[in-house]
């Protein structure tokens, strides 16, 4: 087996990465707002937020963690949802 050396020009890579970083950050901010609004409207666990917002569970979990770090949400005990015990999410 031989190795193939692929070189890409470095011109513009940093600027492209910077744009993607800021676009992703803005999208995360919008998702955090969606998650907080879902909790405000009565969704109180990851699965409930997932169903209301239509976001994948991994995104909901990440945005809930972001909101907890920003002191917008917090965990408070447990709740039963769809036949399972889940962490209750409430406004901070």
Secondary structure as UniProt FT lines:
FT   TURN            11..12
FT   HELIX           13..40
FT   TURN            41..42
FT   HELIX           46..53
FT   HELIX           57..69
FT   TURN            70..71
FT   STRAND          73..81
FT   TURN            82..83
FT   STRAND          84..91
//
